[in-house]
């Protein structure tokens, strides 16, 4: 995967804290959606009338439908004698009711989702090892959560599940997007119907439309029979479109029509079929940048992102590494039929220090590897895969300069003239290039830290280096 293809998603993009001062309201009205910034204090009227503060067009909404109150960092909502009432997460309200970030308010066929607008704090974990894990039993699946941020995230997912909103899950590869999607399905009214997971990146571009939407007999060479598409097989249930950012343009257009009309047209067909499904999409790509580049439809992006959930990478929830590692190791030992193993304290420290670019999936693969190769009952750091050890090993520091000799970067050292080199009985010895580059980088980082008084954010900006990379390298270089 190219570096430009992946996107490091920061949990700061979505906030669900309580007691924040500013809020935003996502309004999903038919095929359009918009974001409304709420005042710090005040009242907003919602309905179809022209004088409403939040005006919606859908005829299922009364002219004066609901009132929204913002006061003291809290939000409440009440019905305004509407015909269809006001529902919070599917429950009809009878009086003024409080709202929490992530709650879905339904007024007729229009959905409103409350978000916390402050970005000063987020889901970031508090670091350290988690003392206790929570098991979320989702039918045949069990999701282990030990980080407070992930617990709050699944609380948000539970609230979103009660609505019929399309959910977009963002996160790095291996961060657990399918588990989050299945939680949406399990906690929804569709839980008794199929959950169909489709990896859009694994389907050949020429077959995407046929696989998703089905085809009629004779639609193309080799179409000897009529075949329902994968979307049809999920009738009444949930479709999980993993890596939706990989869909080709033609499939994007057809998917948009499915979302707008709830009808599907098979390849080679002439008659649309009604379909009752909920779509949950996921991607590791930054779809906003894909839209700007013309690779993803803007209207489809807004339809898929009616409600957005951002999964933090494992390196941002290190409290879970300890718990997950022990569980993965125990499961691997059981699967391989060997006696239980334990992780030495220094091994746990190494696991928590590693960056986990492959996230939870990489952690599981690492513990599977350890269970298969380690011969001792206690896992030491030396039992870990080479890629983990290489990332954790600090670079070899450059040899100290002779006393009184001026310090200069390795690449500025004068080269000996050919005649001088030939008269020297000893061959010219130089530090390996990789070590020279690391020494230069360490010196540049140290200088940037000195200039900024140790503020890593500013030092990283000076060097044009991502903050996470800068922080990781500071640990490597002992800065």
JORA-V261449 format. One line per field, one symbol per residue. burial: # if it has 16 or more other ideal C-beta (glycine too) atoms within 10 Angstrom, else .. A space follows every 50 residues. Layout:
burial->???
This chain:
burial->......######.###...#.########...#....#.....#####.. .#.###...###.#######....#.#.##.#.######.......#.## ########.#########...##.#....#..#..#.#....#####.## .###.#################.###############.##.#.####.# ..#....#########..#.......#.####.#..###########... ##.###.##....####.....#.#.###########..##...###..# #############################..##.......#.#...##.# ##########.###.###.##..#....#.#.##...#..##..#..#.. ..................................##.##.##..#..##. .....#..##..#.#....#####.##.#
